[in-house]
Amino acid sequence: MLRIKTILAAAFLSLAAAAQPAGVQTLKSPDGMLELQFSLREDGTPVYSLCRGGAPVVLPSRLGYELRGCLLRSDFASKTVRTYGEPVSMHDGFSLENVSFDGADEVWTPVWGEESQIRNCYNEMSVDLRRENGARMTVRFRLYDDGLGFRYEFPQDNSLTYFVVKEELTEFAMAGDHKAFWIPGDYDTEEYPYNETRLSGIRPANEKLGAENASQTTFSTGGVQTSIQMKTDDGLYINIHEAGVQDYPIASLDFDDATRTFRTWLTPDAEGWKGHLQAPCHSPWRTVMVVDDARKVLASRLILNLNEPCALEDVSWIHPNKYMGVWWEMITGKSAWSYTDDFPSVQLGVSDYSAAKPHGRHGANNENVRRYIDFAAANGFDAILVEGWNEGWEDWFGCQKDYVFDFVTPYPDFDIEALNAYAHSKGIRIIMHHETSSSVRNYERHMEAAYDLMNRYGYDAVKSGYVGDIIPYGQFHYGQEMVNHYLYAVQEAARHHIMVNAHEAARPSGLCRTWPNLVGNESAMGTEFRGGIPPGHTTILPFTRLQGGPMDYTPGIFEQDMSKLNRDNDDRCRFTICNQLGLYVTFYSPLQMAADLPEHYEEFPDAFQFIKDVAVDWEESRYLLAEPGDYVVTARKPKLSTLNAAARSVAGLPDGKKDYLSGAARFVYALGEDATADDLASARARDTWYVGGVTDEQERTVSFPLDFLQKGVKYEATIYADAPDADYETNPQAYVITRQTVTDKTVMKLRMARGGGFAVSIREIVKK
Amino acid sequence: MLRIKTILAAAFLSLAAAAQPAGVQTLKSPDGMLELQFSLREDGTPVYSLCRGGAPVVLPSRLGYELRGCLLRSDFASKTVRTYGEPVSMHDGFSLENVSFDGADEVWTPVWGEESQIRNCYNEMSVDLRRENGARMTVRFRLYDDGLGFRYEFPQDNSLTYFVVKEELTEFAMAGDHKAFWIPGDYDTEEYPYNETRLSGIRPANEKLGAENASQTTFSTGGVQTSIQMKTDDGLYINIHEAGVQDYPIASLDFDDATRTFRTWLTPDAEGWKGHLQAPCHSPWRTVMVVDDARKVLASRLILNLNEPCALEDVSWIHPNKYMGVWWEMITGKSAWSYTDDFPSVQLGVSDYSAAKPHGRHGANNENVRRYIDFAAANGFDAILVEGWNEGWEDWFGCQKDYVFDFVTPYPDFDIEALNAYAHSKGIRIIMHHETSSSVRNYERHMEAAYDLMNRYGYDAVKSGYVGDIIPYGQFHYGQEMVNHYLYAVQEAARHHIMVNAHEAARPSGLCRTWPNLVGNESAMGTEFRGGIPPGHTTILPFTRLQGGPMDYTPGIFEQDMSKLNRDNDDRCRFTICNQLGLYVTFYSPLQMAADLPEHYEEFPDAFQFIKDVAVDWEESRYLLAEPGDYVVTARKPKLSTLNAAARSVAGLPDGKKDYLSGAARFVYALGEDATADDLASARARDTWYVGGVTDEQERTVSFPLDFLQKGVKYEATIYADAPDADYETNPQAYVITRQTVTDKTVMKLRMARGGGFAVSIREIVKK
């Protein structure tokens, strides 16, 4: 990995620091546009501020903690019940001990991602603070061209060794009543539609919501979750989030209208404490992204860059997945996760399923699973998710059962061995499902056996779920103990070479850089909410939720009318088919689902072709047009290394990965239907791009140049566009597919219907 | 197993029931002395009462629960955060659905115990109750000659399926202001000295204690723990406890002075709830023992009989243990659990112990452990406990560290492989130590690896510890989640053929009958409290703590002056050497320690001989004299089967158990020093008895007949008695050892000094 100490910058900075009024420490971004200032107030309160081109982005805002000390060395014989120590202020009374500067300009290679290489270029300032009682704390600032990251560090040799967080006091004082895209603060779920208001509109909107929704675990009517995307009246895009949250509670923000200040609000534990820490340790990174173009938000890698490098030596077993699932039919009520109605309540190991009468609506039965395997294999997918395969679904939810699942016992009509063998014979992997029902102790007790079972039958990916209230009782989904658990599950999975897609877990903060087997999360309102999702939703997520890592959004719904699947379900999805196609490009994920039923794809084979073709791992990404809440248009070029591996597997050449790289169709597209055996053998993929666009409830026509194409090269573009009369409410399934020859000079002009979108496949034309 | 349905009793009972005033249901004990009455008040509140010989023991007392219902079948899509349902009364509005009678008279064989066979003889009455809303509950009463057990049962097919316990309302209304021996109610510890007061003295005593001891987790100044031993002015001994507590919180009692009524007080969880239950299920047994002689309390098997039979098929790996330990020297401060002073705080896997400077006081070092192995082997012990062997002791306590131990990484000066090999070569097992520091999630995460390590190196027993506050935060030692954990640890240990001795765990309720690999618990103030233990303490524990199962009390301290071990420790134990010898007989445990240091036993080899000789598993036990708080004198006959196995191992004959049955000395005693090879081969043990006595701070002379000896047989008695001038304060180490010939006609008269006691070995004299 290339790492250049930016001598010049450092020298410049020390000069800059010297030039400042006494006590004010300054750090500038590599391009000089952003300026961070740190100082201590008279009472020793640490304060920072951030400007862009001289204009304030974050007004002077306090830093620090209110803590409680713990007992130090033990007195065993007394065996006294531990009591938390006296209050320890770590937010005032500080003196400046030392300031040091550093920086880096390096390039790193993600295992998977939106591009094959990522530049990590920042200037750094570390401020060492000390209180009279000897307690020390360092605040480390890293300033990038597109934003700020800073964290608190507690050194090893410190009078403050073991402590409890009463409150983290980090503040973000905003310079105006910005427009904001946000969801309410909640300790247990992020599955909300977005609010688009001024900052002054947060409290009224939350008050209204609180009145409507009693089930919220809210803490304040000023509460919002991160990442929160803001836009200033001067056209600046400000995004507040966090990076690298490990063994520390997830932070929400509490907005104070009087001062227009966000204060960090950590998720408490069952006792109300907000973290138990032991030095040496540090907080997650607090981040403030600030750019002058919405597209730069999508292009920013601030969160990933602030996370630690990959912790895994061997990543050969981690691979992108395009999958289908025995899932949407349960979501829509067409079939069920459960197997029988016989049991008033289930006792695992006691309730005898072999003698139970099936209710006949069980989705994960041998015949149905085979049907999905056949269809997925025939259409070049890598895997299928099968939910409801294991005993316990009859009373899994809402009863707070401790022993709710054992994660290893299939229902009588799910032949785990035969189905996996059948899937593998067709180059398909079955994706395991571990719904924990939030009985977390029970999951950890069975985790090793559950992962062993997966290894035995050849599963290499698991979707885990945390629906319902947490057991141990009194904990929240986003508290420190659960944040610790989610990562524990990912680390244990890595030991077993298993990829994890965790639903209802804490929203990601870039940990997938360090543990790339964390290939997906939910942590937002996904397609399962159907009609509950407003058209603009998918134009906001790339600015917020996706900043922390990929989302298993499950796009690809072609049948918007739920009553076609379940006559008792009158729900209607609010998007067009082309909108769904566009999402495969506008949403990045190495794990991408085609969520609808095989029979619905069979109704629209020409539109389905795009889902078959589109890649899920990328060499390069271009963000062509973007405005949060309105539209997103993105272009991406498939990653060549993945193509080559796939091409070899298509060519039937020896390849260890062949078993899971059957997802051939998308590579065949890049190779061309007229590819010869030689082409396959040499895996010479044609230059290929995919472009996707989505809009909100507004119809709009967009145009964008294809200047990312190679000069002087002709390409064929296949365009999947909403039909002129398409409309998400009245005519969602109308689309037109056209072909045209394009070059880097072409400016493409496309119309998107209300709730619509488009998709384009662009492939180099090769003269034979 | 013999099981006689007591037809007669049943017939008699139905008659009795018929003879009662309408609505009153009556059950009598097999001997007819105890009578239980059940009825419903006008408002449908269930009530029971208990009489003995017509005199009231428990006045009419209410039964039932205040519950909260849960959501039933799930509505997945909504993913609503679970809210507890409406209040559900299960304490009034009941009507009587059915009453049925049953009974048993059977004999069962414990794996280990105070006798080789236990009779389980009771009459049973089941009362099925139903509320208008359809919620059903059965109260099952079992009446023995020595007491009552009853429990609540919730049937499988019930309108009440999943529910939360707000309060269990079971009451015990006492008929007088009895004398009581009790410790304060506490959610986290039972390690208190006993109070001896009238019932009316409970509150004043608790108020005084609360003022002195802020670290208590108390819930009420009326709070006491079970088992509580009472004595009425009419000489009845009443003992309230519970049996078979599984996946249910431990119950304390709250005393109401106005009505002289104890109400059940369950330990809450982090949310304040007192249990999460799913039908079919039942509560633990609530027990009221009532007998007319203190010795019958010690002879009672009420608690064991109410527990389920042994759940293990193969128990061949479970065996008694007489052991020593690298432990007392840490307790007294002579040496340390920790290894170094180098680390401000320990990070397992990061802190480099191999490079750390030893502080030189580490007890569990190779040389010291070898010294204990040599001494234990030379004196016929089975095992030695070694604490402080693994990394993490530098900051293990009071810091609420999650990752505090990994249970598999030894300190640099503890060679786990070599030491175990050395121990095994001398017929000694090392007892593993798992101090969890109450970081329970961490323990469960490492449990499998920890037990695997034990199997690899040949450990077959573990002492586990739960010192400090529980993690997950907000839980208590005696809550449902922890009660579930303690049993989980025992069950997982059984899979690995490991015996468990759990300290600071919930006080036992007879589960050792079902899981006999639970060979010990602490759950009371043991010898480690040294001078904190008043002389009367050991005369009370057999009536209270030991009712639930064996205690690892760690007797055998010969050196009462702690300053001899650690000049900074001026503590003095308050007992004589003979008192310590007496405990090996008055306290039953299959796991019995000689807790003092080898050098102290070497000072008193003739007194130490009794500890070497005395058995730890029994054919028969006789309770000769007893008065709680004053004195206990017990006689026991070693179990012949154990003797034979040992004799074979002494004789060097093939025996799978030889490796751990090296504890030969005590068997050699039973065989006689003059035993021939033939004697050994035939394992013909002589008839042997051991008698032990302990007193409180009062000097007293006791006399008892040896009428339990075989008629017409001559025995040699070796008597270890306090010297005439012995006294726990002024002269605790003075004793006299005498020998005399005795028969079944002999009446033995022995003096016990203040804080003293005695021990007697009695062996058949065989003429050659």
Interface residues (C-beta under 8 A of the other chain):
Chain A: C70 L71 L72 R73 S74 D75 F76 A77 K79 T80 V81 R82 T83 Q156 D157 N158 T161 Y162 V164 D188 T189 E191 S215 Q216 T217 D247 D269 A270 E271 W273 H276 Q278 A279 P280 M330 I331 W337 P344 S345 Q347 E394 D395 W396 F397 G398 C399 Q400 K401 D402 R441 E444 R445 E448 V467 G468 D469 P472 Y473 G474 Q475 E481 N484 Y488 E504 E528
Chain B: C70 L71 L72 R73 S74 D75 F76 A77 K79 T80 V81 R82 T83 Q156 D157 N158 T161 Y162 V164 D188 T189 E191 A214 S215 Q216 T217 D247 D269 A270 E271 W273 H276 Q278 A279 P280 M330 I331 W337 P344 S345 Q347 E394 D395 W396 F397 G398 C399 Q400 K401 D402 R441 E444 R445 E448 V467 G468 D469 P472 Y473 G474 Q475 E481 N484 Y488 E504 E528
